[in-house]
């Protein structure tokens, strides 16, 4: 069915790059299965092992990675709020709120 729709729209798949009859597929940092989409365990490991940021650039990197998965984290905006505040006003001052959000 998928290949028929592609063909009808003059789109073609490279069969060497296709996977068929797989239970799980890793795609763009997600694991896609019949259950739906989940965060790739490697990305969870990368987030949990991320060192405490020491400057604005590192906070941006951390928020970029975690923000990509925000749909999987209940109240992500509230949790990440104190880290986002570190990006404002040009003054980077790590505090207890930032530590709590980071953890």
PAPAFI-656192 format. One record per atom (N, C-alpha, C, CB): residue number from 1; y, x, z. Coordinates in Angstrom, 3 decimals, always signed. Glycine has a CB too. Example, Ala and Ser with C-alpha at 12.3 -4.5 7.8 and 13.67 -1.06 7.14 Angstrom:
2
+------+----------+----------+----------+
| resi |       yy |       xx |       zz |
+------+----------+----------+----------+
|    1 |   -5.690 |  +13.190 |   +7.800 |
|    1 |   -4.500 |  +12.300 |   +7.800 |
|    1 |   -3.300 |  +13.200 |   +7.800 |
|    1 |   -4.473 |  +11.308 |   +9.046 |
|    2 |   -2.250 |  +12.850 |   +7.080 |
|    2 |   -1.060 |  +13.670 |   +7.140 |
|    2 |   +0.030 |  +12.900 |   +7.870 |
|    2 |   -0.598 |  +14.084 |   +5.725 |
+------+----------+----------+----------+
***
This chain:
103
+------+----------+----------+----------+
| resi |       yy |       xx |       zz |
+------+----------+----------+----------+
|    1 |   -1.184 |   +0.818 |   +0.000 |
|    1 |   +0.000 |   +0.000 |   +0.000 |
|    1 |   +1.262 |   +0.872 |   +0.000 |
|    1 |   -0.010 |   -0.936 |   +1.203 |
|    2 |   +1.298 |   +1.882 |   +0.857 |
|    2 |   +2.470 |   +2.761 |   +0.921 |
|    2 |   +2.664 |   +3.477 |   -0.409 |
|    2 |   +2.322 |   +3.788 |   +2.066 |
|    3 |   +1.580 |   +3.999 |   -0.955 |
|    3 |   +1.689 |   +4.716 |   -2.228 |
|    3 |   +2.137 |   +3.779 |   -3.352 |
|    3 |   +0.344 |   +5.368 |   -2.590 |
|    4 |   +1.706 |   +2.527 |   -3.302 |
|    4 |   +2.134 |   +1.552 |   -4.309 |
|    4 |   +3.637 |   +1.288 |   -4.213 |
|    4 |   +1.356 |   +0.235 |   -4.145 |
|    5 |   +4.146 |   +1.168 |   -2.994 |
|    5 |   +5.586 |   +0.944 |   -2.802 |
|    5 |   +6.375 |   +2.154 |   -3.287 |
|    5 |   +5.905 |   +0.657 |   -1.312 |
|    6 |   +5.885 |   +3.346 |   -2.971 |
|    6 |   +6.552 |   +4.560 |   -3.461 |
|    6 |   +6.593 |   +4.562 |   -4.983 |
|    6 |   +5.832 |   +5.828 |   -2.945 |
|    7 |   +5.456 |   +4.305 |   -5.602 |
|    7 |   +5.370 |   +4.323 |   -7.061 |
|    7 |   +6.294 |   +3.268 |   -7.669 |
|    7 |   +3.919 |   +4.089 |   -7.518 |
|    8 |   +6.342 |   +2.080 |   -7.082 |
|    8 |   +7.197 |   +1.007 |   -7.600 |
|    8 |   +8.670 |   +1.396 |   -7.566 |
|    8 |   +6.982 |   -0.273 |   -6.797 |
|    9 |   +9.031 |   +2.281 |   -6.651 |
|    9 |  +10.415 |   +2.742 |   -6.533 |
|    9 |  +10.622 |   +4.126 |   -7.135 |
|    9 |  +10.833 |   +2.756 |   -5.080 |
|   10 |   +9.653 |   +4.536 |   -7.937 |
|   10 |   +9.685 |   +5.825 |   -8.629 |
|   10 |   +9.863 |   +6.996 |   -7.667 |
|   10 |  +10.801 |   +5.835 |   -9.655 |
|   11 |   +9.187 |   +6.906 |   -6.528 |
|   11 |   +9.136 |   +7.995 |   -5.554 |
|   11 |   +7.700 |   +8.482 |   -5.500 |
|   11 |   +9.641 |   +7.537 |   -4.134 |
|   12 |   +7.528 |   +9.776 |   -5.298 |
|   12 |   +6.184 |  +10.334 |   -5.330 |
|   12 |   +5.968 |  +11.241 |   -4.135 |
|   12 |   +5.943 |  +11.101 |   -6.635 |
|   13 |   +4.765 |  +11.232 |   -3.617 |
|   13 |   +4.401 |  +12.053 |   -2.462 |
|   13 |   +3.575 |  +13.239 |   -2.932 |
|   13 |   +3.618 |  +11.223 |   -1.409 |
|   14 |   +3.825 |  +14.378 |   -2.331 |
|   14 |   +3.022 |  +15.560 |   -2.603 |
|   14 |   +1.768 |  +15.453 |   -1.737 |
|   14 |   +3.822 |  +16.894 |   -2.313 |
|   15 |   +0.628 |  +15.242 |   -2.349 |
|   15 |   -0.603 |  +15.002 |   -1.597 |
|   15 |   -0.978 |  +16.168 |   -0.689 |
|   15 |   -1.737 |  +14.723 |   -2.548 |
|   16 |   -0.586 |  +17.389 |   -1.046 |
|   16 |   -0.879 |  +18.541 |   -0.179 |
|   16 |   -0.098 |  +18.468 |   +1.129 |
|   16 |   -0.554 |  +19.853 |   -0.904 |
|   17 |   +1.002 |  +17.727 |   +1.127 |
|   17 |   +1.823 |  +17.602 |   +2.329 |
|   17 |   +1.548 |  +16.302 |   +3.093 |
|   17 |   +3.292 |  +17.674 |   +1.957 |
|   18 |   +0.642 |  +15.494 |   +2.601 |
|   18 |   +0.342 |  +14.203 |   +3.220 |
|   18 |   -0.844 |  +14.309 |   +4.167 |
|   18 |   +0.063 |  +13.150 |   +2.149 |
|   19 |   -0.846 |  +13.450 |   +5.163 |
|   19 |   -1.972 |  +13.332 |   +6.092 |
|   19 |   -2.422 |  +11.884 |   +6.098 |
|   19 |   -1.585 |  +13.809 |   +7.535 |
|   20 |   -3.718 |  +11.686 |   +5.991 |
|   20 |   -4.267 |  +10.338 |   +5.982 |
|   20 |   -5.314 |  +10.203 |   +7.074 |
|   20 |   -4.871 |  +10.000 |   +4.606 |
|   21 |   -5.447 |   +9.010 |   +7.613 |
|   21 |   -6.455 |   +8.667 |   +8.619 |
|   21 |   -6.367 |   +9.554 |   +9.859 |
|   21 |   -7.842 |   +8.771 |   +8.016 |
|   22 |   -5.161 |   +9.858 |  +10.281 |
|   22 |   -4.945 |  +10.650 |  +11.501 |
|   22 |   -4.679 |   +9.699 |  +12.657 |
|   22 |   -3.757 |  +11.657 |  +11.327 |
|   23 |   -5.194 |  +10.037 |  +13.843 |
|   23 |   -4.920 |   +9.224 |  +15.027 |
|   23 |   -3.517 |   +9.491 |  +15.557 |
|   23 |   -5.957 |   +9.500 |  +16.119 |
|   24 |   -3.069 |  +10.739 |  +15.415 |
|   24 |   -1.737 |  +11.135 |  +15.879 |
|   24 |   -1.114 |  +12.056 |  +14.849 |
|   24 |   -1.805 |  +11.829 |  +17.271 |
|   25 |   +0.215 |  +11.959 |  +14.736 |
|   25 |   +0.955 |  +12.836 |  +13.837 |
|   25 |   +2.195 |  +13.320 |  +14.574 |
|   25 |   +1.335 |  +12.103 |  +12.503 |
|   26 |   +2.437 |  +14.625 |  +14.559 |
|   26 |   +3.673 |  +15.178 |  +15.114 |
|   26 |   +4.741 |  +15.093 |  +14.036 |
|   26 |   +3.477 |  +16.659 |  +15.608 |
|   27 |   +5.882 |  +14.491 |  +14.394 |
|   27 |   +6.952 |  +14.318 |  +13.422 |
|   27 |   +8.294 |  +14.362 |  +14.131 |
|   27 |   +6.788 |  +12.993 |  +12.650 |
|   28 |   +9.118 |  +15.318 |  +13.773 |
|   28 |  +10.477 |  +15.450 |  +14.296 |
|   28 |  +10.535 |  +15.397 |  +15.824 |
|   28 |  +11.351 |  +14.362 |  +13.721 |
|   29 |   +9.635 |  +16.124 |  +16.474 |
|   29 |   +9.649 |  +16.207 |  +17.932 |
|   29 |   +9.031 |  +15.017 |  +18.632 |
|   29 |  +11.036 |  +16.367 |  +18.402 |
|   30 |   +8.353 |  +14.173 |  +17.867 |
|   30 |   +7.686 |  +13.003 |  +18.434 |
|   30 |   +6.211 |  +13.043 |  +18.055 |
|   30 |   +8.351 |  +11.682 |  +17.939 |
|   31 |   +5.399 |  +12.386 |  +18.851 |
|   31 |   +3.999 |  +12.179 |  +18.513 |
|   31 |   +3.875 |  +10.699 |  +18.175 |
|   31 |   +3.021 |  +12.611 |  +19.696 |
|   32 |   +3.500 |  +10.422 |  +16.927 |
|   32 |   +3.385 |   +9.054 |  +16.446 |
|   32 |   +1.907 |   +8.682 |  +16.434 |
|   32 |   +4.024 |   +8.892 |  +15.027 |
|   33 |   +1.580 |   +7.563 |  +17.062 |
|   33 |   +0.199 |   +7.080 |  +17.091 |
|   33 |   +0.219 |   +5.561 |  +17.021 |
|   33 |   -0.551 |   +7.572 |  +18.373 |
|   34 |   -0.948 |   +4.965 |  +17.135 |
|   34 |   -1.011 |   +3.498 |  +17.112 |
|   34 |   -0.289 |   +2.886 |  +18.310 |
|   34 |   -2.469 |   +3.030 |  +17.091 |
|   35 |   -0.092 |   +3.676 |  +19.367 |
|   35 |   +0.618 |   +3.202 |  +20.558 |
|   35 |   +2.133 |   +3.198 |  +20.351 |
|   35 |   +0.262 |   +4.071 |  +21.763 |
|   36 |   +2.605 |   +3.924 |  +19.352 |
|   36 |   +4.037 |   +4.045 |  +19.095 |
|   36 |   +4.457 |   +5.502 |  +19.100 |
|   36 |   +4.841 |   +3.259 |  +20.134 |
|   37 |   +5.718 |   +5.739 |  +19.403 |
|   37 |   +6.265 |   +7.101 |  +19.420 |
|   37 |   +6.388 |   +7.584 |  +20.858 |
|   37 |   +7.645 |   +7.157 |  +18.709 |
|   38 |   +6.033 |   +8.848 |  +21.071 |
|   38 |   +6.168 |   +9.505 |  +22.366 |
|   38 |   +6.847 |  +10.842 |  +22.136 |
|   38 |   +4.781 |   +9.686 |  +23.072 |
|   39 |   +7.389 |  +11.410 |  +23.206 |
|   39 |   +7.987 |  +12.741 |  +23.116 |
|   39 |   +6.862 |  +13.763 |  +22.986 |
|   39 |   +8.889 |  +13.050 |  +24.363 |
|   40 |   +7.043 |  +14.716 |  +22.085 |
|   40 |   +6.083 |  +15.804 |  +21.920 |
|   40 |   +5.980 |  +16.574 |  +23.238 |
|   40 |   +6.504 |  +16.754 |  +20.749 |
|   41 |   +4.779 |  +16.771 |  +23.773 |
|   41 |   +4.619 |  +17.500 |  +25.038 |
|   41 |   +5.251 |  +18.894 |  +25.029 |
|   41 |   +3.155 |  +17.624 |  +25.364 |
|   42 |   +5.317 |  +19.526 |  +23.886 |
|   42 |   +5.967 |  +20.841 |  +23.800 |
|   42 |   +7.462 |  +20.729 |  +24.092 |
|   42 |   +5.746 |  +21.464 |  +22.407 |
|   43 |   +8.071 |  +19.635 |  +23.672 |
|   43 |   +9.500 |  +19.427 |  +23.948 |
|   43 |   +9.727 |  +19.133 |  +25.423 |
|   43 |  +10.058 |  +18.276 |  +23.088 |
|   44 |   +8.809 |  +18.385 |  +26.033 |
|   44 |   +8.906 |  +18.130 |  +27.474 |
|   44 |   +8.821 |  +19.447 |  +28.232 |
|   44 |   +7.788 |  +17.158 |  +27.944 |
|   45 |   +7.903 |  +20.308 |  +27.812 |
|   45 |   +7.761 |  +21.615 |  +28.453 |
|   45 |   +9.035 |  +22.433 |  +28.279 |
|   45 |   +6.553 |  +22.378 |  +27.874 |
|   46 |   +9.610 |  +22.421 |  +27.083 |
|   46 |  +10.842 |  +23.176 |  +26.827 |
|   46 |  +11.982 |  +22.682 |  +27.711 |
|   46 |  +11.240 |  +23.067 |  +25.347 |
|   47 |  +12.082 |  +21.377 |  +27.885 |
|   47 |  +13.136 |  +20.816 |  +28.736 |
|   47 |  +12.905 |  +21.192 |  +30.191 |
|   47 |  +13.196 |  +19.286 |  +28.589 |
|   48 |  +11.667 |  +21.059 |  +30.658 |
|   48 |  +11.393 |  +21.333 |  +32.076 |
|   48 |  +11.497 |  +22.811 |  +32.420 |
|   48 |  +10.015 |  +20.829 |  +32.443 |
|   49 |  +11.339 |  +23.687 |  +31.435 |
|   49 |  +11.441 |  +25.128 |  +31.680 |
|   49 |  +12.820 |  +25.691 |  +31.341 |
|   49 |  +10.389 |  +25.860 |  +30.878 |
|   50 |  +13.741 |  +24.840 |  +30.924 |
|   50 |  +15.082 |  +25.284 |  +30.531 |
|   50 |  +15.767 |  +25.911 |  +31.740 |
|   50 |  +15.929 |  +24.096 |  +29.967 |
|   51 |  +16.317 |  +27.103 |  +31.604 |
|   51 |  +17.020 |  +27.728 |  +32.741 |
|   51 |  +18.339 |  +27.006 |  +33.034 |
|   51 |  +17.291 |  +29.227 |  +32.453 |
|   52 |  +18.787 |  +27.094 |  +34.274 |
|   52 |  +20.054 |  +26.457 |  +34.652 |
|   52 |  +21.172 |  +27.038 |  +33.790 |
|   52 |  +20.361 |  +26.663 |  +36.175 |
|   53 |  +21.937 |  +26.179 |  +33.117 |
|   53 |  +23.026 |  +26.655 |  +32.258 |
|   53 |  +24.096 |  +27.407 |  +33.058 |
|   53 |  +23.665 |  +25.475 |  +31.516 |
|   54 |  +24.649 |  +28.419 |  +32.428 |
|   54 |  +25.691 |  +29.216 |  +33.085 |
|   54 |  +27.037 |  +29.112 |  +32.383 |
|   54 |  +25.269 |  +30.667 |  +33.150 |
|   55 |  +27.075 |  +28.366 |  +31.268 |
|   55 |  +28.339 |  +28.187 |  +30.558 |
|   55 |  +28.296 |  +26.900 |  +29.729 |
|   55 |  +28.634 |  +29.411 |  +29.649 |
|   56 |  +29.414 |  +26.557 |  +29.141 |
|   56 |  +29.542 |  +25.313 |  +28.377 |
|   56 |  +28.575 |  +25.289 |  +27.203 |
|   56 |  +30.979 |  +25.138 |  +27.876 |
|   57 |  +28.441 |  +26.394 |  +26.511 |
|   57 |  +27.552 |  +26.459 |  +25.351 |
|   57 |  +26.115 |  +26.109 |  +25.733 |
|   57 |  +27.603 |  +27.856 |  +24.723 |
|   58 |  +25.653 |  +26.622 |  +26.859 |
|   58 |  +24.289 |  +26.352 |  +27.307 |
|   58 |  +24.117 |  +24.895 |  +27.742 |
|   58 |  +23.918 |  +27.287 |  +28.457 |
|   59 |  +25.145 |  +24.317 |  +28.351 |
|   59 |  +25.090 |  +22.895 |  +28.723 |
|   59 |  +25.004 |  +22.046 |  +27.460 |
|   59 |  +26.335 |  +22.486 |  +29.574 |
|   60 |  +25.801 |  +22.388 |  +26.451 |
|   60 |  +25.752 |  +21.653 |  +25.177 |
|   60 |  +24.358 |  +21.714 |  +24.570 |
|   60 |  +26.785 |  +22.222 |  +24.182 |
|   61 |  +23.747 |  +22.881 |  +24.593 |
|   61 |  +22.395 |  +23.024 |  +24.055 |
|   61 |  +21.398 |  +22.149 |  +24.792 |
|   61 |  +21.955 |  +24.471 |  +24.123 |
|   62 |  +21.488 |  +22.156 |  +26.117 |
|   62 |  +20.581 |  +21.347 |  +26.926 |
|   62 |  +20.804 |  +19.860 |  +26.666 |
|   62 |  +20.768 |  +21.659 |  +28.417 |
|   63 |  +22.059 |  +19.428 |  +26.659 |
|   63 |  +22.359 |  +18.020 |  +26.408 |
|   63 |  +21.975 |  +17.605 |  +24.988 |
|   63 |  +23.841 |  +17.750 |  +26.645 |
|   64 |  +22.082 |  +18.529 |  +24.049 |
|   64 |  +21.664 |  +18.224 |  +22.681 |
|   64 |  +20.177 |  +17.934 |  +22.605 |
|   64 |  +22.014 |  +19.375 |  +21.753 |
|   65 |  +19.390 |  +18.768 |  +23.263 |
|   65 |  +17.943 |  +18.565 |  +23.253 |
|   65 |  +17.557 |  +17.307 |  +24.017 |
|   65 |  +17.230 |  +19.779 |  +23.850 |
|   66 |  +18.079 |  +17.148 |  +25.221 |
|   66 |  +17.703 |  +15.978 |  +26.019 |
|   66 |  +18.268 |  +14.688 |  +25.428 |
|   66 |  +18.188 |  +16.143 |  +27.460 |
|   67 |  +19.450 |  +14.757 |  +24.848 |
|   67 |  +20.052 |  +13.570 |  +24.247 |
|   67 |  +19.245 |  +13.022 |  +23.082 |
|   67 |  +21.444 |  +13.883 |  +23.784 |
|   68 |  +18.553 |  +13.901 |  +22.378 |
|   68 |  +17.706 |  +13.484 |  +21.268 |
|   68 |  +16.610 |  +12.533 |  +21.757 |
|   68 |  +17.083 |  +14.710 |  +20.576 |
|   69 |  +16.216 |  +12.694 |  +23.005 |
|   69 |  +15.144 |  +11.879 |  +23.581 |
|   69 |  +15.661 |  +10.829 |  +24.558 |
|   69 |  +14.144 |  +12.767 |  +24.281 |
|   70 |  +16.928 |  +10.514 |  +24.511 |
|   70 |  +17.541 |   +9.597 |  +25.473 |
|   70 |  +16.880 |   +8.229 |  +25.498 |
|   70 |  +19.002 |   +9.436 |  +25.165 |
|   71 |  +16.326 |   +7.786 |  +24.403 |
|   71 |  +15.698 |   +6.456 |  +24.394 |
|   71 |  +14.456 |   +6.392 |  +25.274 |
|   71 |  +15.330 |   +6.065 |  +22.975 |
|   72 |  +13.928 |   +7.554 |  +25.645 |
|   72 |  +12.747 |   +7.603 |  +26.503 |
|   72 |  +13.101 |   +7.751 |  +27.987 |
|   72 |  +11.853 |   +8.748 |  +26.077 |
|   73 |  +14.391 |   +7.919 |  +28.289 |
|   73 |  +14.829 |   +8.157 |  +29.671 |
|   73 |  +15.728 |   +7.006 |  +30.116 |
|   73 |  +15.580 |   +9.525 |  +29.798 |
|   74 |  +15.242 |   +6.245 |  +31.067 |
|   74 |  +16.017 |   +5.120 |  +31.598 |
|   74 |  +17.294 |   +5.645 |  +32.257 |
|   74 |  +15.173 |   +4.295 |  +32.618 |
|   75 |  +18.435 |   +5.073 |  +31.919 |
|   75 |  +19.752 |   +5.461 |  +32.456 |
|   75 |  +20.130 |   +6.907 |  +32.123 |
|   75 |  +19.767 |   +5.272 |  +33.965 |
|   76 |  +19.772 |   +7.352 |  +30.943 |
|   76 |  +20.079 |   +8.736 |  +30.554 |
|   76 |  +21.570 |   +9.040 |  +30.700 |
|   76 |  +19.634 |   +8.995 |  +29.107 |
|   77 |  +22.416 |   +8.134 |  +30.250 |
|   77 |  +23.864 |   +8.365 |  +30.311 |
|   77 |  +24.350 |   +8.612 |  +31.722 |
|   77 |  +24.605 |   +7.189 |  +29.725 |
|   78 |  +23.850 |   +7.843 |  +32.662 |
|   78 |  +24.236 |   +8.029 |  +34.067 |
|   78 |  +23.705 |   +9.343 |  +34.615 |
|   78 |  +23.725 |   +6.867 |  +34.922 |
|   79 |  +22.477 |   +9.657 |  +34.258 |
|   79 |  +21.861 |  +10.895 |  +34.746 |
|   79 |  +22.605 |  +12.112 |  +34.205 |
|   79 |  +20.371 |  +10.958 |  +34.342 |
|   80 |  +22.936 |  +12.087 |  +32.920 |
|   80 |  +23.567 |  +13.243 |  +32.277 |
|   80 |  +25.080 |  +13.273 |  +32.457 |
|   80 |  +23.241 |  +13.251 |  +30.807 |
|   81 |  +25.643 |  +12.255 |  +33.083 |
|   81 |  +27.096 |  +12.142 |  +33.203 |
|   81 |  +27.772 |  +13.348 |  +33.818 |
|   81 |  +27.429 |  +10.954 |  +34.005 |
|   82 |  +27.234 |  +13.869 |  +34.911 |
|   82 |  +27.891 |  +15.013 |  +35.558 |
|   82 |  +27.780 |  +16.276 |  +34.703 |
|   82 |  +27.277 |  +15.265 |  +36.943 |
|   83 |  +26.727 |  +16.378 |  +33.893 |
|   83 |  +26.631 |  +17.524 |  +32.978 |
|   83 |  +27.654 |  +17.382 |  +31.855 |
|   83 |  +25.198 |  +17.642 |  +32.391 |
|   84 |  +27.844 |  +16.162 |  +31.385 |
|   84 |  +28.836 |  +15.913 |  +30.343 |
|   84 |  +30.236 |  +16.255 |  +30.841 |
|   84 |  +28.778 |  +14.449 |  +29.882 |
|   85 |  +30.512 |  +15.986 |  +32.104 |
|   85 |  +31.822 |  +16.306 |  +32.686 |
|   85 |  +32.106 |  +17.805 |  +32.639 |
|   85 |  +31.896 |  +15.809 |  +34.135 |
|   86 |  +31.061 |  +18.619 |  +32.690 |
|   86 |  +31.253 |  +20.074 |  +32.630 |
|   86 |  +31.818 |  +20.523 |  +31.288 |
|   86 |  +29.935 |  +20.788 |  +32.892 |
|   87 |  +31.689 |  +19.679 |  +30.273 |
|   87 |  +32.166 |  +20.031 |  +28.931 |
|   87 |  +33.647 |  +19.731 |  +28.753 |
|   87 |  +31.365 |  +19.284 |  +27.879 |
|   88 |  +34.242 |  +19.021 |  +29.701 |
|   88 |  +35.639 |  +18.597 |  +29.575 |
|   88 |  +36.584 |  +19.558 |  +30.278 |
|   88 |  +35.818 |  +17.196 |  +30.139 |
|   89 |  +37.815 |  +19.537 |  +29.862 |
|   89 |  +38.919 |  +20.280 |  +30.490 |
|   89 |  +38.778 |  +21.795 |  +30.426 |
|   89 |  +39.041 |  +19.873 |  +31.917 |
|   90 |  +37.789 |  +22.300 |  +29.749 |
|   90 |  +37.664 |  +23.744 |  +29.584 |
|   90 |  +37.314 |  +24.516 |  +30.838 |
|   90 |  +38.912 |  +24.271 |  +29.050 |
|   91 |  +37.056 |  +23.832 |  +31.940 |
|   91 |  +36.696 |  +24.563 |  +33.159 |
|   91 |  +35.246 |  +24.263 |  +33.511 |
|   91 |  +37.639 |  +24.186 |  +34.342 |
|   92 |  +34.454 |  +25.299 |  +33.532 |
|   92 |  +33.032 |  +25.153 |  +33.828 |
|   92 |  +32.806 |  +25.491 |  +35.294 |
|   92 |  +32.163 |  +26.063 |  +32.903 |
|   93 |  +32.493 |  +24.467 |  +36.092 |
|   93 |  +32.213 |  +24.679 |  +37.515 |
|   93 |  +30.937 |  +23.935 |  +37.868 |
|   93 |  +33.406 |  +24.200 |  +38.412 |
|   94 |  +29.851 |  +24.673 |  +37.963 |
|   94 |  +28.557 |  +24.075 |  +38.305 |
|   94 |  +28.606 |  +23.625 |  +39.758 |
|   94 |  +27.380 |  +25.085 |  +38.070 |
|   95 |  +28.115 |  +22.416 |  +40.029 |
|   95 |  +28.143 |  +21.891 |  +41.395 |
|   95 |  +26.825 |  +21.190 |  +41.717 |
|   95 |  +29.330 |  +20.917 |  +41.581 |
|   96 |  +26.749 |  +20.593 |  +42.904 |
|   96 |  +25.516 |  +19.929 |  +43.334 |
|   96 |  +25.170 |  +18.734 |  +42.452 |
|   96 |  +25.643 |  +19.478 |  +44.781 |
|   97 |  +26.186 |  +18.000 |  +41.997 |
|   97 |  +25.936 |  +16.868 |  +41.098 |
|   97 |  +25.304 |  +17.346 |  +39.794 |
|   97 |  +27.248 |  +16.108 |  +40.806 |
|   98 |  +25.808 |  +18.459 |  +39.277 |
|   98 |  +25.252 |  +19.014 |  +38.044 |
|   98 |  +23.806 |  +19.440 |  +38.266 |
|   98 |  +26.097 |  +20.209 |  +37.553 |
|   99 |  +23.531 |  +20.044 |  +39.406 |
|   99 |  +22.162 |  +20.459 |  +39.723 |
|   99 |  +21.242 |  +19.248 |  +39.785 |
|   99 |  +22.121 |  +21.229 |  +41.059 |
|  100 |  +21.692 |  +18.178 |  +40.434 |
|  100 |  +20.881 |  +16.961 |  +40.537 |
|  100 |  +20.608 |  +16.366 |  +39.156 |
|  100 |  +21.584 |  +15.922 |  +41.430 |
|  101 |  +21.611 |  +16.329 |  +38.302 |
|  101 |  +21.431 |  +15.806 |  +36.945 |
|  101 |  +20.492 |  +16.686 |  +36.137 |
|  101 |  +22.778 |  +15.690 |  +36.233 |
|  102 |  +20.647 |  +17.977 |  +36.292 |
|  102 |  +19.839 |  +18.924 |  +35.531 |
|  102 |  +18.366 |  +18.802 |  +35.905 |
|  102 |  +20.330 |  +20.358 |  +35.769 |
|  103 |  +18.110 |  +18.635 |  +37.192 |
|  103 |  +16.716 |  +18.541 |  +37.646 |
|  103 |  +16.124 |  +17.204 |  +37.257 |
|  103 |  +16.619 |  +18.737 |  +39.168 |
+------+----------+----------+----------+
***
